[in-house]
Amino acid sequence: MTDLRTRPTLRGSFGMVASTHWLASQSAMAELEAGGNAFDAAVAGAFVLHVVEPHLNGPAGEVPAVFATAGDPNPHVLCGQGTAPAGATREHHLSLGLDLVPGTGLLAAAVPGAVDAWLMLARDHGTRGIRDLLSYAIGYARHGHPILPAAAETIQRVEQLFREHWPTSAARWLPVPRPWQPVTNHEHAATLERLVAEGEAAGSGREAQYDGARRAWREGFVAEAVDAFVQRPVRDSSGADHAGVLTGADLAGWSASYEAPVRHRYRDVEVAKTDLWGQGPVLLQSLAMLEGLPADPTEPDGIHTIVEVLKLALADRDAWYGDGSPVSVGELLDPAYVEARRALVGDRASFEPRPGAPGGRMPVLPSHVLSGTSAAAGAGLGEPAVEWGDTCHLDVVDRWGNIISATPSGGWLQSSPTIPELGFCLGTRLQMTWLDEGLPATLTPGRRPRTTLSPTLVLRDGVPVLACGTPGGDQQDQWQLPFLLHHLVHGRELQEAVEAPAFHTTSMVSSFYPRETHPGELVVEDRVGARVIAALTARGHRVVRAGEWTLGRLSAVGRDPDTGTLTGAATSRGGNGYAVGR
């Protein structure tokens, strides 16, 4: 019998939800109970996540999702990743004396993508009305929810910044709330209520109402508030005050979209991810390179191999991923290219970035990576760990076979000052772009920043069987890879696979300001065991022990197409994530 330390894998036939906060999971489940489908549930849960995990995501952030409908098992990508504004040019940033896009403040704001994407998904694939889906978030924002200890700690760590430089955030979040203290956000509630009202005023049909709410966001009162607010300079992580370049016209000129995912067959399954504007192909490249190599994520040989493969895929990410990439995922997954990359895996830990040359093209890394330098955090802005925040995740499957994996993020309360009329702040996703000229991820108006957000959908025989993901920035695909190996290769149940001891490398350039790198470093949970840690150290890895239960907040839902049995799991790490279902 499996020794489950915390929770069972949930099983049922009606619906399953797993997310990084129990209030979002239960709100989504309530939508399923009310007759909604997986997409209604996901939207309801996502708007709740904006309220109850404000240090991890917000309405002005972004969301990519991978989903499939009951009527069409082919996966689709929902792109809620906004682009760089028209005024966000490398020349403008260089003229300000910057060599990196700041990690906080207004200059790093991409066009907000999350709300438009969720409303579009609800319009096109949901069944319920906008008032139904937003009622849960409105209730928690208007009447309160117990604030997470981690959120209270985040506010405490940036209290000085709020008091000295961001008075609108001080007014919203100070005095620092106590852990579990009920908190409200009446301005956020009013914003959602107005979206509902303007949507309903647009017509009696569902589509008209969702379109009306989207117009209110992109062209109406939200765009107007953003346009006015970003013109005032504020302190950012460069240590100076800068105004933003995002305008109402940028919001009006962008909308969420659907696109085809990129897919790779691994053994008897196919894994679907976003294209090169996200880091999802890192998982696909890693799976491809692992064919024929030892890959047991509980043994030293397997962990070493997994980590070395990830280093190679992440080096390709830093050289080749981005909206301006000259290569395709197909080239990166070409068998000859994969074989050449696989051959680089040796017995010792590599400390060097080693991007490949797909199609004979020579890789170019950002000068920041080549120099090995990292910018210092701006004075008074606290520890780098709170300059960028983290992320949420949400998975839903329903009894009809609709399934979605989504990773909302950005717009953290510590990203930039609160827009007082709206109750939330802008995101800082442009910090993932470079100011070097001619790179796939160079800051360029109209391009999406190369996001770390990486939801996953797995198919067997052309039918979706698993949706999964995790918060964690550069670690998202690193933590999903051993999870998939545990579950798909070694046959471990969802909950056991979610909670297996985790590890990741930081031997690549961070996607977040100040873009640090730690060559050869391997971070492990102590539960991997002293024997494994000693063996990895002997192979040259700079092993950092992170504690027993610290790495990742994985969640997953599954569906057996033969029996209709649904499954769900969420990690106990962090104490917030929960799966619910029946």
Secondary structure, 3 states (H helix, E strand, C coil): CCCCCCCCCEEECCEEEEECCHHHHHHHHHHHHCCCCHHHHHHHHHHHHHHHCCCCCCCCCEEEEEEEECCEEEEEEEEECCCCCCCCCHHHHHHCCCCCCCCCCCCCCCCCCHHHHHHHHHHHHCCCCHHHHHHHHHHHHHHCEECCHHHHHHHHHCHHHHHHCCHHHHHHHCCCCCCCCEECCHHHHHHHHHHHHHHHHCCCCHHHHHHHHHHHHHCCHHHHHHHHHCCCCEECCCCCEECCCCCHHHHHCCCCEEECCEEEEECCEEEEECCCCECCHHHHHHHHHHCCCCCCCCCHHHHHHHHHHHHHHHHHHHHHCCCCCCCCHHHHCCHHHHHHHHCCCCCCCCCCCCCCCHHHCCCCCCHHHHHCCCCCCCCCCCCCHHHHCCECCEEEEECCCCEEEECCECCCCCCCCCECCCCECCCCHHHHCECCCCCCCECCCCCCCCECCCCEEEEECCEEEEEEECCCHHHHHHHHHHHHHHHHHCCCCHHHHHCCCCEEECCCCCCCCCCCCCCCEEEECHHHCHHHHHHHHHCCCEEEECCCCCCCCCEEEEECCCCCCEEEEECCHHHCCEEEEC
